[in-house]
Amino acid sequence: MLESILEALRMAGIMGWDILWALILGFLISGAIQAVVSHKEMGKLLPDDRPRSILKATLLGAASSSCSYAAVAIARSMFRKGGNFTAAMTFEFASTNLVLELGLILAILLGWRFAAATWAGGIVMIVIMVMLMRLLLRRKAVDAARRQADKGVAGRMEGHAGMDMAVTEGTLRQRLFSAKGITATAHYFWMDWASLWFDIALGLLIAGAVAAWVPRDVWAGLFLAHDPALAKVIGPLLGPVIAMLTFVCSVGNVPLAAVLWNGGASFGGVVAFIFGDLIVLPILDIYRRYYGLKMAALLGLIFYAAMAGAAYVIELVFGAAGLIPTDRNVQIMTETISWNYTTWLNIAGLLVSALLFWRFLRTGGPEMLRMMNRKGGSEDDGGHHHHHHHG
């Protein structure tokens, strides 16, 4: 028993080490962008669901934090500041599926084809979601959701959404390299870590445990791997459901995706699983608190359809182009830590993190983090709610 627990922990540790530099790089870029583009500016940029607004929401999302909980909270904040509901949901999707760190981690654990599939699929998913929302959303339902959103009921990570330290004077370059810009980057970088460490650790532990304890034939049976044609049909339908039940946020679910791929899930099934982070059970509950039960149910259905639909498109396109990998042995699970490029990149990343941490400590970061966790609410709802800091 002890041996299998240690094996699960070893696998989790190795996966964590392999993706560390990619996480640091992703959070650094995300922090720098948040430091120069304010949420208020974002809300103003998304007045409707026309292609131009949707494109802006997609680009802003792709450039922002990768945490699902933070993305959901920021989307509500945008909606309350006058942003269009569909555009805010587009931001949410892009913020969890088109971010740099997700692509990097997918490339490290599963190869560049999965990274390309997730980014391409993320765009297809946004198109499907926007079409479905135009088709199914009634003005009355959106008004009811806005009334509920304006009550400011606490979910998770509102402090993150409400905190806006963006530098707005000068050119983008001046903003970024000013003392204020570097401080804001350090604050966002460490607040992202404070928000996400729990989900990343949980994702690695679940993936390590599943890899060590669940025999491959269990996944092969579940995803009907013995019948490739049927596996392609069932995979995209099953992927988001498994994501929903394992409830691991955003980047944290990639290690488990590697385990599913090793176990025989179809290409589309794994991609759909990666997309599923915005319908995990805790987030569905947050939609209920933010927008009411009716809208939460509608969002759950629309998002599920968009995730499965995009996965089918990707399966077909990548299959036709001969881009679906044939190797089912993602070696990441059995490697040991050694002196290679990963180690050097991790050391560089840890040095940068340490410098930013020093800046964070010297400029009142810990007090702001405590305030953010205590307040919970965004700046326009009085901010007297509580939430957990891991999102």
Steps between C-alpha positions, in 0.01 A plus 500: 500500500773745605695412188211591269441831685869586461484407130200733451685782678814434295302525175329820618838647596662419165208647305512810720873543439455458123239774472640748756687732260199514266273605788747769610530636145123497450431679830773755424346590161149499649614725788669743262187529284271548801742770617443709186135428402236585758174306551304824451660541158407139427133558589485804269656302217216244498171687445328237279535150351603614152807326349727791592406484870526120501848522345608755764356283779691200358831688484457652847413159643794329329729761654366479854503267802448131432313418818140394435370654823672832433375500139141441616526780759658747254230419241230591753688818586505596127131418462414721798704787359285501187678234293290275278410163659604285201825696464570451873447123462733504196766665717447222756549225239810663349644566844504129583556336160714734291760609756870448444573288807232245405657456155850472645398239756307301238804508271724376784270223626318394182682651203444798269205340320289511815603862560400589142174305535408678822569847361323429168216328686474793741424730207245253354343470846461879528332513156255221597429661839430845348266346242313300766472802730360713217252224427393413855549811717197721544532865602283427805738224616803730464322777695416253777863384506618862525268565797638191672861597414444847647417344837870418522457153654841355584647218295874449497776737394294820492779675683714411201242639258443815702866579547612731222856625532555563130726791407314720253739792430743495207565256217476125563878473517527790747221350712666159510853613590404776743550433872119481536475256210765266642332513842156425349650209300657358818167532685296335226764225456497403868123541537452263206722248680310552827174442312608203295750294700226291660338403170834426334612284795161325507518437126849350529401284799185371328697429181779328697248288693301409188818414308628283785176334612248481215591227250511616140231255392248689721544813282522289185165339590337830594607671175426186290861492376444151350272656238678806352195621305274488807777650717499810275126540558499440873825685587387863456175425688680334790802734531318802652302272735823353645636856534179605673534224759875532564453879544857606436547858385647599165874421476469241779309257278775452240688227695176301525443552126838329444381207713174474299693504172732225625190305604346501152265801490446633145679818387170694501415354841823631655453843339139515628625404848750789494218737399276379785647724773223761466222255588655332804247467783634783722494740202145401402405590857672839460297566183189430705606756761612755242220477245218292650406133458335536155798672344742258671315203348497666157873585520578141606317360195638755250856457628475120493368506142778742394769283664379173346429666163848657480660166594316325212618768254860465623484118483381522136739773385811364675406146390466610136833686520673195654587700812362265766792345693523121496729464803297415809796491737552848635838431661466786746363266764812288536780753466717608786625852559837551329728782377335602176346812344197470733723530806681808363172666401356424844803653673469815285126511573554461873757785499253731322226391745729579794570851366128561451433360848750746649319782317162362615615498866659847482191668345218386730407185308417277801265765648325536163466122472344481848265786412405333174417174678305677774304727270406248236263743332590711201540872552147585400310268730618620838744211519388341825498138393734214576654249270779244499819621348567198285334536162 
